[in-house]
Every structure is written in structure tokens, then in C-alpha cells.
Amino acid sequence: MTAATLDRRLARLEAATGGIAGYPTIFVRFMAPAGADSTANTATLSDRVWHRAEGEDEETFIARVSADASEGGGPTRPWGCVVFLT
């Protein structure tokens, strides 16, 4: 099967379903073993980087990055993977 054939099949499927509203942004968070610190302090998406602000709790940081990556400040590609780092 060629790329052109796949493109045509995908176009037909999208037309039949009304198209794809959007691609999800995937969020990856690594967990540490019991007793180790696994607090997310940095997040990356391609060449974009977010840093947790001083005094910002982890939940607020994750919510801020999630909102920015998924909506207005999302990736230029139709997909993305945000990786949270400790």
C-alpha cells in the first residue's frame, strides 16, 4: 500500500465521520520509586519548555502547562507529547 493510497483512504474515512476535530496532546509524567522525589519542575514539548514558578504548587504547574499545550499555545503539528521532568 502506498502513501497516496493511505492518504486517499484516510480522507474518505475523515469525510465519512465528519473529520477529525483535533488530535490529542499526550502528557507523560515519570513516577519515582517510593520515597524518591517525583515532583514535576519542568515540562517540554518539542522545543518549548515550561518551568515551575517559585511558590507554584505542582498541581497548578501541571494545569498551566496542560492548558497552554492543549489550547492557544499548542504545538504547531497536529499532535504533541508533553514530558514532565523532575
ChimeraX attribute file (.defattr): number of C-alpha atoms within 10 A of each C-alpha:
attribute: neighborCount
match mode: 1-to-1
recipient: residues
	/A:1	5
	/A:2	6
	/A:3	8
	/A:4	9
	/A:5	10
	/A:6	11
	/A:7	11
	/A:8	11
	/A:9	12
	/A:10	13
	/A:11	13
	/A:12	13
	/A:13	13
	/A:14	13
	/A:15	11
	/A:16	9
	/A:17	9
	/A:18	9
	/A:19	12
	/A:20	9
	/A:21	7
	/A:22	8
	/A:23	11
	/A:24	11
	/A:25	18
	/A:26	14
	/A:27	18
	/A:28	13
	/A:29	15
	/A:30	11
	/A:31	14
	/A:32	11
	/A:33	7
	/A:34	7
	/A:35	6
	/A:36	8
	/A:37	10
	/A:38	15
	/A:39	16
	/A:40	20
	/A:41	18
	/A:42	17
	/A:43	22
	/A:44	18
	/A:45	19
	/A:46	12
	/A:47	6
	/A:48	12
	/A:49	13
	/A:50	18
	/A:51	14
	/A:52	17
	/A:53	12
	/A:54	7
	/A:55	6
	/A:56	10
	/A:57	13
	/A:58	14
	/A:59	10
	/A:60	12
	/A:61	19
	/A:62	20
	/A:63	11
	/A:64	13
	/A:65	24
	/A:66	18
	/A:67	13
	/A:68	14
	/A:69	22
	/A:70	18
	/A:71	11
	/A:72	8
	/A:73	12
	/A:74	18
	/A:75	19
	/A:76	8
	/A:77	8
	/A:78	10
	/A:79	13
	/A:80	18
	/A:81	15
	/A:82	22
	/A:83	17
	/A:84	23
	/A:85	16
	/A:86	13
